[in-house]
Amino acid sequence: MTNWRALPGSLCPRLRLIPLVAVALAGACRVEERTDLAAPPALERHTVDSDGHPLAVWEKSPAAPGATVLLLHGRTWSTLPDYDLQVPGEDLSLMDGLNARSIRAFGLDARGYGATPRDATGWLTPDRAARDVIQVLEWIRERQPDRPPPVLFGWSYGSMVAQLTVQRRPDLVSGVVLYGYPYDPSRPPSAQPDPGEPPRAPTTAEAAASDFIVDGAISTRAVRAYVDAALAADPVRADWKETHQWSELDAERVTVPTLLVEGEADPLTSTDAHVAVFTRLSTPDRSWIVIAGGDHAVMLETPYRAFADVVASFVRRVAGGT
C-alpha cells in the first residue's frame, strides 16, 4: 500500500501522483532567507564501542521527543556536513528539522569518516559497516529501553548499509528509510582482487559540490558552507573494499515498514531498480516518494521542508510518536 498526502501550501509543493508507487513533492521554489529560525538544539557527541573500535555518534534532541531516528551518511561525507549543516538565515539541518517535529536524531560517523577513526586495516566493508550500525542500535536500545526502537535512515551508500542492517536485525528498528538508494539488484557486484593498501585520497571542493545539480535548488552561500564543512570533516576519502558483499541485499528479506525516497533529478538512482526493490519488499507497509525539484541531496535543497515532513511523518507513525 502506498501512503500519500498533500502538504501545506507554505512548502511550495508541486504534487503529482505516479500510479501505484509514488507521489512527487515540493517542486522548486525561490530560496529566501529566513529570520524566524530559533536557536538549534545542542549538539552532543557520544562514543560507542564496536568490537573495541570507537564510533562517533552525534545527537540532537528536542525537549520532549516522541520518536527516534538513526541517520547514516553516504559514501563520501560524514554526519555533520550531511545532516547538520548550519547556514545563517537558512533552514538546512535535517537534525534540527527532525527535532522541530518532535524527533530525537542520532547520526553515526562510519569508520574512517568524520570523528570516527579508521581501524587498523584502513578499510571499511559493507559487512563491517552493518555490524557497527547494529552496535549503535543496541546502544540506543540500552539508553531508552521503554521507547520503541528507532527508525534507521540511510542516504545513498548509507541506504545500502541500512538495508543490510535491517535484513539482519529487524528487531532493532521500527522501520527503515532508503533515500537516494543507488543499488540495482539486477547488477550485483562481483568479487574483486584484494586492493592492498588503502589509497587515502584527498577530498576536493569540486567533489563536495557535485551532488547539487538542479539550478536554483540551493543557494551559493549554502553550497560554500557545505563545501567548507565537508572538507573540514572529511579531508581524506574513506576507503571501501569487498563491495561484492552488497550482493547480500535482498528486498524480500526486508520485513519492517519501509519508506523509499528519491529526488526527481537524482542521477544515481534508477526507476527500474526502484521498481524491482519496491515490489519485492516483504512488508505491506511500504511507500515510495519522488520529490520534484530535488536531486541526490534533497535534504539540503529547496524541497528540504517537504522532505523533512515526509520523513518525520513516517518516523512518528512507525516509531510510536505522536
C-alpha positions as CSV (number, residue, x, y, z in Angstrom):
1,M,0.0,0.0,0.0
2,T,1.3,3.5,-0.8
3,N,0.7,6.3,1.6
4,W,0.4,9.9,0.3
5,R,-1.0,13.3,1.4
6,A,-0.9,16.9,0.3
7,L,1.5,19.1,2.3
8,P,0.8,22.7,3.5
9,G,0.9,25.3,0.8
10,S,3.7,27.1,2.6
11,L,6.0,24.4,1.4
12,C,5.6,25.4,-2.2
13,P,4.6,21.9,-3.3
14,R,4.0,20.7,-6.8
15,L,2.1,17.5,-6.5
16,R,1.7,14.7,-9.0
17,L,0.7,11.1,-8.3
18,I,2.7,8.4,-10.0
19,P,0.4,5.3,-10.4
20,L,0.7,2.7,-7.7
21,V,4.0,3.7,-6.2
22,A,4.8,7.4,-5.6
23,V,3.8,11.0,-5.1
24,A,6.2,13.8,-6.1
25,L,6.5,16.6,-3.6
26,A,7.9,20.0,-3.3
27,G,8.8,21.5,-6.7
28,A,11.4,24.2,-6.9
29,C,10.6,27.4,-5.1
30,R,12.6,30.5,-4.5
31,V,15.2,30.3,-1.8
32,E,14.5,33.0,0.8
33,E,16.5,34.0,3.8
34,R,14.5,33.2,7.0
35,T,14.5,35.4,10.0
36,D,12.3,33.3,12.2
37,L,14.7,30.5,13.0
38,A,15.0,29.6,16.6
39,A,18.4,28.6,18.1
40,P,19.0,24.9,17.3
41,P,19.2,22.2,20.0
42,A,22.6,21.5,21.4
43,L,24.8,19.0,19.5
44,E,26.2,16.2,21.7
45,R,28.9,13.7,20.8
46,H,28.9,10.1,22.1
47,T,31.4,7.3,21.7
48,V,30.1,3.8,21.1
49,D,32.4,0.8,21.3
50,S,32.1,-1.7,18.4
51,D,34.4,-4.7,18.9
52,G,37.0,-2.4,20.6
53,H,36.7,0.4,18.0
54,P,35.3,3.8,19.0
55,L,32.4,5.1,16.8
56,A,31.4,8.7,17.0
57,V,27.6,9.2,17.3
58,W,26.1,12.7,17.2
59,E,22.8,13.5,18.9
60,K,20.3,16.4,18.8
61,S,17.2,16.0,20.8
62,P,14.0,18.2,21.4
63,A,12.8,18.8,24.9
64,A,10.1,16.1,24.6
65,P,11.0,13.6,21.8
66,G,8.2,11.4,20.6
67,A,10.3,9.1,18.3
68,T,13.9,8.4,17.4
69,V,15.8,8.1,14.2
70,L,19.4,7.0,13.4
71,L,20.9,8.7,10.4
72,L,23.5,7.0,8.2
73,H,25.5,9.2,5.8
74,G,26.6,8.5,2.2
75,R,29.8,7.3,0.5
76,T,31.9,10.5,0.7
77,W,30.9,12.8,3.6
78,S,30.1,12.2,7.3
79,T,27.2,13.1,9.5
80,L,27.6,16.8,10.3
81,P,28.0,18.1,6.7
82,D,25.1,16.0,5.5
83,Y,22.7,16.3,8.4
84,D,23.6,19.3,10.5
85,L,24.7,22.0,8.0
86,Q,24.4,25.4,9.7
87,V,23.9,28.3,7.2
88,P,22.9,31.7,8.7
89,G,19.3,32.6,7.6
90,E,18.7,29.2,6.0
91,D,17.0,26.1,7.5
92,L,19.1,23.2,6.1
93,S,19.9,20.9,9.1
94,L,17.9,17.7,8.9
95,M,18.7,17.0,12.5
96,D,17.2,20.4,13.5
97,G,14.2,19.8,11.3
98,L,13.5,16.4,12.8
99,N,13.9,17.9,16.3
100,A,11.3,20.6,15.4
101,R,9.0,17.8,14.5
102,S,9.5,16.1,17.9
103,I,12.0,13.5,16.8
104,R,15.3,12.7,18.5
105,A,18.1,12.4,15.9
106,F,21.3,10.4,16.2
107,G,23.9,10.3,13.4
108,L,26.7,7.8,13.1
109,D,30.1,8.6,11.6
110,A,31.2,5.3,9.9
111,R,34.8,4.1,10.3
112,G,37.1,6.5,8.6
113,Y,34.5,9.3,8.4
114,G,34.2,12.5,10.4
115,A,35.1,11.9,14.1
116,T,35.4,8.1,13.8
117,P,38.9,6.9,13.0
118,R,39.8,4.1,10.6
119,D,40.6,0.8,12.2
120,A,43.9,-1.0,11.8
121,T,43.0,-2.3,8.3
122,G,42.4,1.2,7.0
123,W,39.3,-0.2,5.1
124,L,35.6,-0.3,5.5
125,T,33.4,-3.1,4.2
126,P,29.6,-3.5,3.9
127,D,29.7,-6.3,6.5
128,R,31.7,-4.2,9.0
129,A,29.6,-1.1,8.4
130,A,26.4,-3.1,9.1
131,R,27.8,-4.7,12.2
132,D,28.8,-1.2,13.5
133,V,25.3,0.1,13.0
134,I,23.9,-2.9,14.9
135,Q,26.2,-2.0,17.8
136,V,24.8,1.6,17.8
137,L,21.2,0.4,17.6
138,E,21.8,-1.8,20.6
139,W,23.4,1.2,22.4
140,I,20.3,3.3,21.7
141,R,18.0,0.5,22.9
142,E,20.0,0.4,26.2
143,R,19.7,4.2,26.6
144,Q,15.9,4.3,26.0
145,P,14.6,0.8,26.9
146,D,11.0,2.0,27.3
147,R,10.7,3.6,23.9
148,P,10.0,2.0,20.5
149,P,13.2,1.2,18.5
150,P,14.5,4.0,16.2
151,V,13.8,4.3,12.5
152,L,17.0,3.7,10.6
153,F,17.6,6.3,7.8
154,G,20.2,5.8,5.1
155,W,21.3,8.1,2.3
156,S,23.0,6.8,-0.8
157,Y,25.6,4.3,0.3
158,G,24.1,4.6,3.8
159,S,20.8,3.3,2.4
160,M,22.5,0.1,1.4
161,V,24.1,-0.2,4.8
162,A,20.6,0.4,6.4
163,Q,19.0,-2.3,4.3
164,L,21.8,-4.8,5.1
165,T,21.3,-3.9,8.8
166,V,17.5,-4.4,8.9
167,Q,17.8,-7.7,6.9
168,R,20.0,-9.0,9.8
169,R,18.4,-7.4,12.8
170,P,14.8,-6.2,12.2
171,D,14.2,-6.4,15.9
172,L,16.3,-3.3,16.5
173,V,14.3,-0.9,14.3
174,S,10.7,0.3,13.9
175,G,11.2,0.9,10.2
176,V,13.7,2.0,7.6
177,V,14.1,5.0,5.2
178,L,16.0,4.3,2.0
179,Y,16.9,7.6,0.4
180,G,18.9,8.2,-2.8
181,Y,19.1,4.4,-3.0
182,P,21.8,3.6,-5.7
183,Y,21.7,-0.3,-5.7
184,D,20.5,-2.1,-8.7
185,P,19.6,-5.7,-7.7
186,S,19.8,-6.8,-11.4
187,R,23.5,-6.0,-11.4
188,P,25.1,-7.5,-8.2
189,P,28.8,-6.7,-7.8
190,S,31.3,-9.4,-8.3
191,A,34.3,-10.1,-6.1
192,Q,37.5,-8.2,-6.8
193,P,41.2,-8.9,-6.0
194,D,42.5,-7.6,-2.7
195,P,43.4,-3.9,-3.4
196,G,46.3,-3.9,-0.9
197,E,46.9,-0.6,0.9
198,P,44.0,1.9,1.0
199,P,44.8,4.9,-1.3
200,R,43.6,7.6,1.3
201,A,43.0,10.1,-1.5
202,P,42.4,13.8,-0.5
203,T,38.8,15.0,-1.0
204,T,38.1,18.1,-3.1
205,A,35.8,21.1,-3.2
206,E,34.6,20.0,-6.6
207,A,33.5,16.6,-5.3
208,A,31.8,18.3,-2.3
209,A,29.7,20.4,-4.6
210,S,29.0,17.7,-7.2
211,D,25.6,16.5,-5.8
212,F,23.9,19.8,-6.3
213,I,22.8,19.7,-10.0
214,V,19.3,21.3,-10.1
215,D,19.6,25.1,-10.9
216,G,18.3,27.2,-8.1
217,A,17.7,24.3,-5.7
218,I,20.4,25.6,-3.3
219,S,21.9,29.0,-2.6
220,T,25.5,29.8,-3.5
221,R,26.1,30.6,0.2
222,A,24.8,27.1,1.2
223,V,27.0,25.4,-1.3
224,R,30.0,27.2,0.0
225,A,29.1,26.3,3.6
226,Y,28.6,22.7,2.6
227,V,32.0,22.5,0.8
228,D,33.8,24.1,3.8
229,A,32.0,21.7,6.3
230,A,32.6,18.6,4.1
231,L,36.4,19.3,3.6
232,A,36.8,20.1,7.3
233,A,35.1,16.9,8.5
234,D,36.4,14.6,5.8
235,P,39.7,15.8,4.3
236,V,40.7,12.3,3.2
237,R,38.4,10.0,1.3
238,A,37.3,6.9,3.2
239,D,38.2,3.6,1.5
240,W,35.9,0.6,0.9
241,K,36.7,-2.9,-0.2
242,E,34.9,-6.3,-0.5
243,T,31.9,-4.5,-2.1
244,H,30.7,-7.8,-3.5
245,Q,29.2,-8.1,0.0
246,W,26.4,-5.8,-1.3
247,S,25.1,-8.8,-3.2
248,E,23.5,-9.8,0.2
249,L,21.0,-7.1,-0.3
250,D,17.6,-8.7,-0.9
251,A,14.4,-6.8,-0.7
252,E,12.4,-9.9,0.1
253,R,14.3,-10.0,3.4
254,V,13.1,-6.6,4.4
255,T,10.2,-7.1,6.8
256,V,9.9,-3.8,8.5
257,P,8.0,-0.7,7.4
258,T,9.9,0.9,4.6
259,L,9.9,4.4,3.0
260,L,11.8,4.7,-0.3
261,V,12.6,8.3,-1.2
262,E,14.3,9.7,-4.3
263,G,14.9,13.1,-5.9
264,E,13.3,13.6,-9.3
265,A,16.7,14.5,-10.9
266,D,18.9,12.1,-8.9
267,P,21.5,10.7,-11.4
268,L,22.5,7.9,-9.0
269,T,19.1,6.2,-8.8
270,S,17.2,4.1,-11.3
271,T,13.5,3.9,-11.6
272,D,13.7,0.3,-12.9
273,A,15.8,-0.7,-9.9
274,H,13.4,1.0,-7.5
275,V,10.5,-0.9,-9.0
276,A,12.4,-4.1,-8.5
277,V,13.1,-3.3,-4.9
278,F,9.8,-1.8,-4.0
279,T,7.7,-4.7,-5.4
280,R,9.8,-7.3,-3.7
281,L,9.7,-5.9,-0.2
282,S,8.2,-8.3,2.2
283,T,6.5,-5.7,4.3
284,P,2.9,-4.5,3.3
285,D,3.8,-1.1,5.0
286,R,5.7,0.5,2.1
287,S,5.7,3.8,0.4
288,W,7.7,5.3,-2.5
289,I,8.1,9.0,-2.6
290,V,9.6,11.0,-5.5
291,I,10.5,14.6,-4.6
292,A,10.2,17.0,-7.5
293,G,12.8,19.6,-7.9
294,G,15.4,17.6,-6.0
295,D,18.5,15.6,-6.9
296,H,20.8,13.4,-4.9
297,A,20.9,15.9,-1.9
298,V,17.3,16.9,-1.4
299,M,17.8,17.3,2.4
300,L,20.0,20.3,1.6
301,E,17.9,21.9,-1.1
302,T,14.7,24.0,-1.7
303,P,12.4,21.0,-1.1
304,Y,14.0,20.5,2.3
305,R,11.0,21.2,4.4
306,A,8.7,18.9,2.4
307,F,11.3,16.2,2.6
308,A,11.6,16.6,6.4
309,D,7.8,16.5,6.7
310,V,7.6,13.2,4.7
311,V,10.4,11.6,6.7
312,A,9.1,12.8,10.1
313,S,5.6,11.6,9.3
314,F,6.8,8.1,8.6
315,V,9.1,8.1,11.7
316,R,6.4,9.3,14.1
317,R,3.9,6.8,12.7
318,V,6.0,3.6,12.8
319,A,8.2,4.5,15.9
320,G,5.2,5.2,18.1
321,G,5.5,9.0,18.3
322,T,2.6,11.4,18.3
